[in-house]
Amino acid sequence: MTGAPVIPREQALTNARAALDRARARRDADRAAGRLPLDVERTLRRLERDHRTAPSTRSAA
């Protein structure tokens, strides 16, 4: 079978994490510089507040 090359699952996850880290870094830099629209800033603050008050879903293993 000669199809398109397949990326191993581990490599795909590594690539996705790296892309997400770059996007978060850009967002954080824009936020620190005050370049985010007000509605986006409000949404981020609400999500952060909700995250702080939500019970942990991870087990203490």
PDB file of N, CA, C, O and CB in Angstrom:
ATOM      1  N   MET A   1       0.843  -1.165   0.000  1.00  0.00           N
ATOM      2  CA  MET A   1       0.000   0.000   0.000  1.00  0.00           C
ATOM      3  C   MET A   1       0.897   1.239   0.000  1.00  0.00           C
ATOM      4  O   MET A   1       1.689   1.434   0.921  1.00  0.00           O
ATOM      5  CB  MET A   1      -0.963  -0.009   1.217  1.00  0.00           C
ATOM      6  N   THR A   2       0.775   2.051  -1.002  1.00  0.00           N
ATOM      7  CA  THR A   2       1.614   3.240  -1.111  1.00  0.00           C
ATOM      8  C   THR A   2       0.742   4.486  -1.046  1.00  0.00           C
ATOM      9  O   THR A   2       0.353   5.041  -2.074  1.00  0.00           O
ATOM     10  CB  THR A   2       2.437   3.218  -2.422  1.00  0.00           C
ATOM     11  N   GLY A   3       0.447   4.908   0.146  1.00  0.00           N
ATOM     12  CA  GLY A   3      -0.366   6.099   0.352  1.00  0.00           C
ATOM     13  C   GLY A   3       0.484   7.225   0.887  1.00  0.00           C
ATOM     14  O   GLY A   3       1.714   7.181   0.844  1.00  0.00           O
ATOM     15  N   ALA A   4      -0.181   8.211   1.381  1.00  0.00           N
ATOM     16  CA  ALA A   4       0.515   9.339   1.986  1.00  0.00           C
ATOM     17  C   ALA A   4       1.237   8.869   3.243  1.00  0.00           C
ATOM     18  O   ALA A   4       0.772   7.955   3.924  1.00  0.00           O
ATOM     19  CB  ALA A   4      -0.471  10.489   2.315  1.00  0.00           C
ATOM     20  N   PRO A   5       2.373   9.492   3.550  1.00  0.00           N
ATOM     21  CA  PRO A   5       3.086   9.088   4.765  1.00  0.00           C
ATOM     22  C   PRO A   5       2.232   9.365   6.007  1.00  0.00           C
ATOM     23  O   PRO A   5       1.478  10.337   6.066  1.00  0.00           O
ATOM     24  CB  PRO A   5       4.442   9.830   4.870  1.00  0.00           C
ATOM     25  N   VAL A   6       2.374   8.495   6.976  1.00  0.00           N
ATOM     26  CA  VAL A   6       1.585   8.600   8.198  1.00  0.00           C
ATOM     27  C   VAL A   6       2.476   9.152   9.312  1.00  0.00           C
ATOM     28  O   VAL A   6       3.582   8.660   9.537  1.00  0.00           O
ATOM     29  CB  VAL A   6       0.981   7.215   8.598  1.00  0.00           C
ATOM     30  N   ILE A   7       1.987  10.165   9.997  1.00  0.00           N
ATOM     31  CA  ILE A   7       2.718  10.736  11.119  1.00  0.00           C
ATOM     32  C   ILE A   7       2.385   9.913  12.358  1.00  0.00           C
ATOM     33  O   ILE A   7       1.211   9.683  12.646  1.00  0.00           O
ATOM     34  CB  ILE A   7       2.363  12.250  11.327  1.00  0.00           C
ATOM     35  N   PRO A   8       3.392   9.471  13.087  1.00  0.00           N
ATOM     36  CA  PRO A   8       3.120   8.714  14.313  1.00  0.00           C
ATOM     37  C   PRO A   8       2.309   9.566  15.300  1.00  0.00           C
ATOM     38  O   PRO A   8       2.433  10.790  15.334  1.00  0.00           O
ATOM     39  CB  PRO A   8       4.448   8.246  14.968  1.00  0.00           C
ATOM     40  N   ARG A   9       1.493   8.900  16.084  1.00  0.00           N
ATOM     41  CA  ARG A   9       0.618   9.593  17.029  1.00  0.00           C
ATOM     42  C   ARG A   9       1.393  10.510  17.966  1.00  0.00           C
ATOM     43  O   ARG A   9       0.976  11.641  18.216  1.00  0.00           O
ATOM     44  CB  ARG A   9      -0.170   8.585  17.839  1.00  0.00           C
ATOM     45  N   GLU A  10       2.518  10.028  18.485  1.00  0.00           N
ATOM     46  CA  GLU A  10       3.324  10.817  19.412  1.00  0.00           C
ATOM     47  C   GLU A  10       3.810  12.107  18.746  1.00  0.00           C
ATOM     48  O   GLU A  10       3.807  13.171  19.366  1.00  0.00           O
ATOM     49  CB  GLU A  10       4.523   9.993  19.916  1.00  0.00           C
ATOM     50  N   GLN A  11       4.226  12.006  17.484  1.00  0.00           N
ATOM     51  CA  GLN A  11       4.708  13.180  16.769  1.00  0.00           C
ATOM     52  C   GLN A  11       3.568  14.158  16.502  1.00  0.00           C
ATOM     53  O   GLN A  11       3.755  15.371  16.589  1.00  0.00           O
ATOM     54  CB  GLN A  11       5.374  12.770  15.454  1.00  0.00           C
ATOM     55  N   ALA A  12       2.400  13.635  16.179  1.00  0.00           N
ATOM     56  CA  ALA A  12       1.236  14.498  15.949  1.00  0.00           C
ATOM     57  C   ALA A  12       0.868  15.254  17.220  1.00  0.00           C
ATOM     58  O   ALA A  12       0.555  16.443  17.162  1.00  0.00           O
ATOM     59  CB  ALA A  12       0.034  13.669  15.459  1.00  0.00           C
ATOM     60  N   LEU A  13       0.900  14.576  18.371  1.00  0.00           N
ATOM     61  CA  LEU A  13       0.607  15.237  19.638  1.00  0.00           C
ATOM     62  C   LEU A  13       1.659  16.286  19.979  1.00  0.00           C
ATOM     63  O   LEU A  13       1.328  17.370  20.460  1.00  0.00           O
ATOM     64  CB  LEU A  13       0.515  14.209  20.759  1.00  0.00           C
ATOM     65  N   THR A  14       2.916  15.965  19.731  1.00  0.00           N
ATOM     66  CA  THR A  14       3.998  16.922  19.972  1.00  0.00           C
ATOM     67  C   THR A  14       3.818  18.158  19.108  1.00  0.00           C
ATOM     68  O   THR A  14       3.989  19.281  19.584  1.00  0.00           O
ATOM     69  CB  THR A  14       5.366  16.276  19.695  1.00  0.00           C
ATOM     70  N   ASN A  15       3.474  17.958  17.839  1.00  0.00           N
ATOM     71  CA  ASN A  15       3.257  19.090  16.932  1.00  0.00           C
ATOM     72  C   ASN A  15       2.072  19.940  17.386  1.00  0.00           C
ATOM     73  O   ASN A  15       2.135  21.169  17.356  1.00  0.00           O
ATOM     74  CB  ASN A  15       3.025  18.589  15.498  1.00  0.00           C
ATOM     75  N   ALA A  16       1.000  19.285  17.804  1.00  0.00           N
ATOM     76  CA  ALA A  16      -0.190  20.010  18.255  1.00  0.00           C
ATOM     77  C   ALA A  16       0.110  20.811  19.517  1.00  0.00           C
ATOM     78  O   ALA A  16      -0.315  21.959  19.643  1.00  0.00           O
ATOM     79  CB  ALA A  16      -1.350  19.037  18.511  1.00  0.00           C
ATOM     80  N   ARG A  17       0.842  20.203  20.452  1.00  0.00           N
ATOM     81  CA  ARG A  17       1.198  20.926  21.683  1.00  0.00           C
ATOM     82  C   ARG A  17       2.076  22.133  21.379  1.00  0.00           C
ATOM     83  O   ARG A  17       1.898  23.197  21.973  1.00  0.00           O
ATOM     84  CB  ARG A  17       1.919  19.992  22.666  1.00  0.00           C
ATOM     85  N   ALA A  18       3.019  21.973  20.460  1.00  0.00           N
ATOM     86  CA  ALA A  18       3.901  23.082  20.099  1.00  0.00           C
ATOM     87  C   ALA A  18       3.112  24.219  19.452  1.00  0.00           C
ATOM     88  O   ALA A  18       3.361  25.389  19.741  1.00  0.00           O
ATOM     89  CB  ALA A  18       5.008  22.599  19.149  1.00  0.00           C
ATOM     90  N   ALA A  19       2.166  23.882  18.583  1.00  0.00           N
ATOM     91  CA  ALA A  19       1.335  24.906  17.944  1.00  0.00           C
ATOM     92  C   ALA A  19       0.483  25.620  18.988  1.00  0.00           C
ATOM     93  O   ALA A  19       0.335  26.841  18.930  1.00  0.00           O
ATOM     94  CB  ALA A  19       0.436  24.280  16.854  1.00  0.00           C
ATOM     95  N   LEU A  20      -0.075  24.882  19.936  1.00  0.00           N
ATOM     96  CA  LEU A  20      -0.878  25.483  20.984  1.00  0.00           C
ATOM     97  C   LEU A  20      -0.031  26.387  21.878  1.00  0.00           C
ATOM     98  O   LEU A  20      -0.473  27.466  22.271  1.00  0.00           O
ATOM     99  CB  LEU A  20      -1.554  24.399  21.816  1.00  0.00           C
ATOM    100  N   ASP A  21       1.173  25.951  22.196  1.00  0.00           N
ATOM    101  CA  ASP A  21       2.074  26.779  23.008  1.00  0.00           C
ATOM    102  C   ASP A  21       2.413  28.089  22.295  1.00  0.00           C
ATOM    103  O   ASP A  21       2.455  29.146  22.924  1.00  0.00           O
ATOM    104  CB  ASP A  21       3.366  26.007  23.332  1.00  0.00           C
ATOM    105  N   ARG A  22       2.656  28.019  20.977  1.00  0.00           N
ATOM    106  CA  ARG A  22       2.954  29.246  20.218  1.00  0.00           C
ATOM    107  C   ARG A  22       1.753  30.180  20.199  1.00  0.00           C
ATOM    108  O   ARG A  22       1.909  31.392  20.344  1.00  0.00           O
ATOM    109  CB  ARG A  22       3.375  28.903  18.777  1.00  0.00           C
ATOM    110  N   ALA A  23       0.556  29.628  20.020  1.00  0.00           N
ATOM    111  CA  ALA A  23      -0.654  30.449  19.998  1.00  0.00           C
ATOM    112  C   ALA A  23      -0.892  31.098  21.364  1.00  0.00           C
ATOM    113  O   ALA A  23      -1.274  32.266  21.438  1.00  0.00           O
ATOM    114  CB  ALA A  23      -1.874  29.599  19.592  1.00  0.00           C
ATOM    115  N   ARG A  24      -0.670  30.351  22.430  1.00  0.00           N
ATOM    116  CA  ARG A  24      -0.832  30.921  23.771  1.00  0.00           C
ATOM    117  C   ARG A  24       0.183  32.027  24.027  1.00  0.00           C
ATOM    118  O   ARG A  24      -0.144  33.046  24.635  1.00  0.00           O
ATOM    119  CB  ARG A  24      -0.693  29.829  24.836  1.00  0.00           C
ATOM    120  N   ALA A  25       1.401  31.829  23.568  1.00  0.00           N
ATOM    121  CA  ALA A  25       2.431  32.858  23.746  1.00  0.00           C
ATOM    122  C   ALA A  25       2.064  34.140  22.994  1.00  0.00           C
ATOM    123  O   ALA A  25       2.249  35.239  23.515  1.00  0.00           O
ATOM    124  CB  ALA A  25       3.800  32.336  23.265  1.00  0.00           C
ATOM    125  N   ARG A  26       1.543  34.000  21.771  1.00  0.00           N
ATOM    126  CA  ARG A  26       1.102  35.179  21.011  1.00  0.00           C
ATOM    127  C   ARG A  26      -0.042  35.877  21.723  1.00  0.00           C
ATOM    128  O   ARG A  26      -0.054  37.103  21.837  1.00  0.00           O
ATOM    129  CB  ARG A  26       0.671  34.782  19.589  1.00  0.00           C
ATOM    130  N   ARG A  27      -1.012  35.090  22.207  1.00  0.00           N
ATOM    131  CA  ARG A  27      -2.145  35.673  22.923  1.00  0.00           C
ATOM    132  C   ARG A  27      -1.683  36.398  24.178  1.00  0.00           C
ATOM    133  O   ARG A  27      -2.140  37.506  24.460  1.00  0.00           O
ATOM    134  CB  ARG A  27      -3.162  34.591  23.287  1.00  0.00           C
ATOM    135  N   ASP A  28      -0.783  35.784  24.930  1.00  0.00           N
ATOM    136  CA  ASP A  28      -0.301  36.402  26.165  1.00  0.00           C
ATOM    137  C   ASP A  28       0.471  37.684  25.877  1.00  0.00           C
ATOM    138  O   ASP A  28       0.350  38.658  26.620  1.00  0.00           O
ATOM    139  CB  ASP A  28       0.581  35.423  26.940  1.00  0.00           C
ATOM    140  N   ALA A  29       1.264  37.694  24.804  1.00  0.00           N
ATOM    141  CA  ALA A  29       2.008  38.902  24.435  1.00  0.00           C
ATOM    142  C   ALA A  29       1.051  40.014  24.016  1.00  0.00           C
ATOM    143  O   ALA A  29       1.231  41.171  24.395  1.00  0.00           O
ATOM    144  CB  ALA A  29       3.004  38.598  23.296  1.00  0.00           C
ATOM    145  N   ASP A  30       0.034  39.661  23.233  1.00  0.00           N
ATOM    146  CA  ASP A  30      -0.961  40.660  22.820  1.00  0.00           C
ATOM    147  C   ASP A  30      -1.725  41.185  24.022  1.00  0.00           C
ATOM    148  O   ASP A  30      -2.020  42.377  24.106  1.00  0.00           O
ATOM    149  CB  ASP A  30      -1.940  40.063  21.794  1.00  0.00           C
ATOM    150  N   ARG A  31      -2.040  40.311  24.938  1.00  0.00           N
ATOM    151  CA  ARG A  31      -2.778  40.716  26.138  1.00  0.00           C
ATOM    152  C   ARG A  31      -1.933  41.648  26.998  1.00  0.00           C
ATOM    153  O   ARG A  31      -2.432  42.661  27.489  1.00  0.00           O
ATOM    154  CB  ARG A  31      -3.206  39.480  26.956  1.00  0.00           C
ATOM    155  N   ALA A  32      -0.667  41.316  27.183  1.00  0.00           N
ATOM    156  CA  ALA A  32       0.222  42.148  27.993  1.00  0.00           C
ATOM    157  C   ALA A  32       0.409  43.522  27.368  1.00  0.00           C
ATOM    158  O   ALA A  32       0.586  44.513  28.077  1.00  0.00           O
ATOM    159  CB  ALA A  32       1.577  41.466  28.170  1.00  0.00           C
ATOM    160  N   ALA A  33       0.371  43.583  26.033  1.00  0.00           N
ATOM    161  CA  ALA A  33       0.551  44.855  25.328  1.00  0.00           C
ATOM    162  C   ALA A  33      -0.761  45.619  25.182  1.00  0.00           C
ATOM    163  O   ALA A  33      -0.773  46.726  24.644  1.00  0.00           O
ATOM    164  CB  ALA A  33       1.157  44.611  23.954  1.00  0.00           C
ATOM    165  N   GLY A  34      -1.869  45.042  25.656  1.00  0.00           N
ATOM    166  CA  GLY A  34      -3.154  45.715  25.571  1.00  0.00           C
ATOM    167  C   GLY A  34      -3.762  45.725  24.182  1.00  0.00           C
ATOM    168  O   GLY A  34      -4.557  46.606  23.858  1.00  0.00           O
ATOM    169  N   ARG A  35      -3.397  44.751  23.359  1.00  0.00           N
ATOM    170  CA  ARG A  35      -3.884  44.708  21.975  1.00  0.00           C
ATOM    171  C   ARG A  35      -5.123  43.849  21.774  1.00  0.00           C
ATOM    172  O   ARG A  35      -5.622  43.751  20.653  1.00  0.00           O
ATOM    173  CB  ARG A  35      -2.804  44.206  21.084  1.00  0.00           C
ATOM    174  N   LEU A  36      -5.636  43.221  22.837  1.00  0.00           N
ATOM    175  CA  LEU A  36      -6.831  42.388  22.684  1.00  0.00           C
ATOM    176  C   LEU A  36      -8.081  43.258  22.769  1.00  0.00           C
ATOM    177  O   LEU A  36      -8.125  44.205  23.554  1.00  0.00           O
ATOM    178  CB  LEU A  36      -6.870  41.274  23.763  1.00  0.00           C
ATOM    179  N   PRO A  37      -9.092  42.945  21.969  1.00  0.00           N
ATOM    180  CA  PRO A  37     -10.358  43.671  22.080  1.00  0.00           C
ATOM    181  C   PRO A  37     -10.954  43.471  23.475  1.00  0.00           C
ATOM    182  O   PRO A  37     -10.697  42.461  24.130  1.00  0.00           O
ATOM    183  CB  PRO A  37     -11.358  43.200  20.988  1.00  0.00           C
ATOM    184  N   LEU A  38     -11.737  44.426  23.911  1.00  0.00           N
ATOM    185  CA  LEU A  38     -12.312  44.401  25.255  1.00  0.00           C
ATOM    186  C   LEU A  38     -13.158  43.151  25.493  1.00  0.00           C
ATOM    187  O   LEU A  38     -13.099  42.572  26.578  1.00  0.00           O
ATOM    188  CB  LEU A  38     -13.158  45.645  25.483  1.00  0.00           C
ATOM    189  N   ASP A  39     -13.939  42.724  24.505  1.00  0.00           N
ATOM    190  CA  ASP A  39     -14.776  41.539  24.698  1.00  0.00           C
ATOM    191  C   ASP A  39     -13.933  40.273  24.876  1.00  0.00           C
ATOM    192  O   ASP A  39     -14.314  39.375  25.627  1.00  0.00           O
ATOM    193  CB  ASP A  39     -15.727  41.368  23.512  1.00  0.00           C
ATOM    194  N   VAL A  40     -12.805  40.200  24.197  1.00  0.00           N
ATOM    195  CA  VAL A  40     -11.919  39.040  24.346  1.00  0.00           C
ATOM    196  C   VAL A  40     -11.276  39.059  25.728  1.00  0.00           C
ATOM    197  O   VAL A  40     -11.173  38.023  26.386  1.00  0.00           O
ATOM    198  CB  VAL A  40     -10.826  39.030  23.238  1.00  0.00           C
ATOM    199  N   GLU A  41     -10.846  40.235  26.164  1.00  0.00           N
ATOM    200  CA  GLU A  41     -10.251  40.360  27.497  1.00  0.00           C
ATOM    201  C   GLU A  41     -11.257  39.947  28.572  1.00  0.00           C
ATOM    202  O   GLU A  41     -10.902  39.235  29.511  1.00  0.00           O
ATOM    203  CB  GLU A  41      -9.769  41.808  27.743  1.00  0.00           C
ATOM    204  N   ARG A  42     -12.495  40.385  28.440  1.00  0.00           N
ATOM    205  CA  ARG A  42     -13.537  39.998  29.409  1.00  0.00           C
ATOM    206  C   ARG A  42     -13.751  38.490  29.414  1.00  0.00           C
ATOM    207  O   ARG A  42     -13.884  37.880  30.475  1.00  0.00           O
ATOM    208  CB  ARG A  42     -14.863  40.711  29.088  1.00  0.00           C
ATOM    209  N   THR A  43     -13.784  37.897  28.236  1.00  0.00           N
ATOM    210  CA  THR A  43     -13.964  36.446  28.134  1.00  0.00           C
ATOM    211  C   THR A  43     -12.818  35.707  28.812  1.00  0.00           C
ATOM    212  O   THR A  43     -13.050  34.746  29.545  1.00  0.00           O
ATOM    213  CB  THR A  43     -14.069  36.018  26.663  1.00  0.00           C
ATOM    214  N   LEU A  44     -11.583  36.144  28.575  1.00  0.00           N
ATOM    215  CA  LEU A  44     -10.429  35.503  29.209  1.00  0.00           C
ATOM    216  C   LEU A  44     -10.503  35.617  30.725  1.00  0.00           C
ATOM    217  O   LEU A  44     -10.220  34.652  31.435  1.00  0.00           O
ATOM    218  CB  LEU A  44      -9.125  36.124  28.702  1.00  0.00           C
ATOM    219  N   ARG A  45     -10.882  36.785  31.221  1.00  0.00           N
ATOM    220  CA  ARG A  45     -10.992  36.962  32.674  1.00  0.00           C
ATOM    221  C   ARG A  45     -12.069  36.057  33.262  1.00  0.00           C
ATOM    222  O   ARG A  45     -11.886  35.480  34.334  1.00  0.00           O
ATOM    223  CB  ARG A  45     -11.298  38.426  33.012  1.00  0.00           C
ATOM    224  N   ARG A  46     -13.197  35.936  32.555  1.00  0.00           N
ATOM    225  CA  ARG A  46     -14.276  35.057  33.040  1.00  0.00           C
ATOM    226  C   ARG A  46     -13.806  33.605  33.066  1.00  0.00           C
ATOM    227  O   ARG A  46     -14.062  32.888  34.034  1.00  0.00           O
ATOM    228  CB  ARG A  46     -15.539  35.193  32.148  1.00  0.00           C
ATOM    229  N   LEU A  47     -13.125  33.171  32.015  1.00  0.00           N
ATOM    230  CA  LEU A  47     -12.627  31.793  31.966  1.00  0.00           C
ATOM    231  C   LEU A  47     -11.609  31.532  33.075  1.00  0.00           C
ATOM    232  O   LEU A  47     -11.620  30.469  33.695  1.00  0.00           O
ATOM    233  CB  LEU A  47     -11.996  31.503  30.597  1.00  0.00           C
ATOM    234  N   GLU A  48     -10.737  32.497  33.322  1.00  0.00           N
ATOM    235  CA  GLU A  48      -9.746  32.338  34.389  1.00  0.00           C
ATOM    236  C   GLU A  48     -10.428  32.258  35.752  1.00  0.00           C
ATOM    237  O   GLU A  48     -10.045  31.445  36.593  1.00  0.00           O
ATOM    238  CB  GLU A  48      -8.738  33.503  34.368  1.00  0.00           C
ATOM    239  N   ARG A  49     -11.433  33.097  35.968  1.00  0.00           N
ATOM    240  CA  ARG A  49     -12.163  33.082  37.234  1.00  0.00           C
ATOM    241  C   ARG A  49     -12.875  31.743  37.418  1.00  0.00           C
ATOM    242  O   ARG A  49     -12.827  31.145  38.493  1.00  0.00           O
ATOM    243  CB  ARG A  49     -13.179  34.245  37.290  1.00  0.00           C
ATOM    244  N   ASP A  50     -13.537  31.279  36.355  1.00  0.00           N
ATOM    245  CA  ASP A  50     -14.234  29.990  36.422  1.00  0.00           C
ATOM    246  C   ASP A  50     -13.258  28.850  36.688  1.00  0.00           C
ATOM    247  O   ASP A  50     -13.569  27.917  37.428  1.00  0.00           O
ATOM    248  CB  ASP A  50     -15.003  29.729  35.120  1.00  0.00           C
ATOM    249  N   HIS A  51     -12.087  28.931  36.086  1.00  0.00           N
ATOM    250  CA  HIS A  51     -11.082  27.878  36.255  1.00  0.00           C
ATOM    251  C   HIS A  51     -10.575  27.838  37.704  1.00  0.00           C
ATOM    252  O   HIS A  51     -10.355  26.764  38.264  1.00  0.00           O
ATOM    253  CB  HIS A  51      -9.901  28.101  35.279  1.00  0.00           C
ATOM    254  N   ARG A  52     -10.394  29.016  38.296  1.00  0.00           N
ATOM    255  CA  ARG A  52      -9.913  29.079  39.690  1.00  0.00           C
ATOM    256  C   ARG A  52     -10.943  28.527  40.661  1.00  0.00           C
ATOM    257  O   ARG A  52     -10.576  27.910  41.660  1.00  0.00           O
ATOM    258  CB  ARG A  52      -9.567  30.522  40.075  1.00  0.00           C
ATOM    259  N   THR A  53     -12.226  28.738  40.385  1.00  0.00           N
ATOM    260  CA  THR A  53     -13.264  28.325  41.333  1.00  0.00           C
ATOM    261  C   THR A  53     -13.784  26.912  41.077  1.00  0.00           C
ATOM    262  O   THR A  53     -14.476  26.352  41.928  1.00  0.00           O
ATOM    263  CB  THR A  53     -14.414  29.297  41.280  1.00  0.00           C
ATOM    264  N   ALA A  54     -13.470  26.334  39.941  1.00  0.00           N
ATOM    265  CA  ALA A  54     -13.948  24.984  39.611  1.00  0.00           C
ATOM    266  C   ALA A  54     -13.173  23.936  40.433  1.00  0.00           C
ATOM    267  O   ALA A  54     -11.975  24.090  40.669  1.00  0.00           O
ATOM    268  CB  ALA A  54     -13.791  24.705  38.078  1.00  0.00           C
ATOM    269  N   PRO A  55     -13.853  22.896  40.854  1.00  0.00           N
ATOM    270  CA  PRO A  55     -13.146  21.819  41.557  1.00  0.00           C
ATOM    271  C   PRO A  55     -12.202  21.094  40.591  1.00  0.00           C
ATOM    272  O   PRO A  55     -12.473  20.995  39.394  1.00  0.00           O
ATOM    273  CB  PRO A  55     -14.158  20.814  42.185  1.00  0.00           C
ATOM    274  N   SER A  56     -11.132  20.609  41.117  1.00  0.00           N
ATOM    275  CA  SER A  56     -10.141  19.917  40.303  1.00  0.00           C
ATOM    276  C   SER A  56     -10.717  18.606  39.765  1.00  0.00           C
ATOM    277  O   SER A  56     -11.401  17.875  40.482  1.00  0.00           O
ATOM    278  CB  SER A  56      -8.862  19.649  41.121  1.00  0.00           C
ATOM    279  N   THR A  57     -10.433  18.323  38.500  1.00  0.00           N
ATOM    280  CA  THR A  57     -10.902  17.084  37.896  1.00  0.00           C
ATOM    281  C   THR A  57      -9.807  16.022  37.889  1.00  0.00           C
ATOM    282  O   THR A  57     -10.045  14.875  37.510  1.00  0.00           O
ATOM    283  CB  THR A  57     -11.391  17.342  36.475  1.00  0.00           C
ATOM    284  N   ARG A  58      -8.616  16.410  38.307  1.00  0.00           N
ATOM    285  CA  ARG A  58      -7.507  15.441  38.359  1.00  0.00           C
ATOM    286  C   ARG A  58      -7.508  14.730  39.695  1.00  0.00           C
ATOM    287  O   ARG A  58      -7.811  15.315  40.735  1.00  0.00           O
ATOM    288  CB  ARG A  58      -6.143  16.139  38.126  1.00  0.00           C
ATOM    289  N   SER A  59      -7.165  13.466  39.642  1.00  0.00           N
ATOM    290  CA  SER A  59      -7.097  12.701  40.884  1.00  0.00           C
ATOM    291  C   SER A  59      -5.744  12.958  41.564  1.00  0.00           C
ATOM    292  O   SER A  59      -4.745  13.230  40.898  1.00  0.00           O
ATOM    293  CB  SER A  59      -7.300  11.175  40.609  1.00  0.00           C
ATOM    294  N   ALA A  60      -5.731  12.870  42.852  1.00  0.00           N
ATOM    295  CA  ALA A  60      -4.499  13.092  43.610  1.00  0.00           C
ATOM    296  C   ALA A  60      -3.767  11.763  43.760  1.00  0.00           C
ATOM    297  O   ALA A  60      -3.629  11.243  44.867  1.00  0.00           O
ATOM    298  CB  ALA A  60      -4.801  13.721  45.010  1.00  0.00           C
ATOM    299  N   ALA A  61      -3.305  11.223  42.650  1.00  0.00           N
ATOM    300  CA  ALA A  61      -2.656   9.915  42.661  1.00  0.00           C
ATOM    301  C   ALA A  61      -1.244   9.948  43.117  1.00  0.00           C
ATOM    302  O   ALA A  61      -0.588   8.907  43.171  1.00  0.00           O
ATOM    303  CB  ALA A  61      -2.703   9.317  41.331  1.00  0.00           C
TER     304      ALA A  61
END
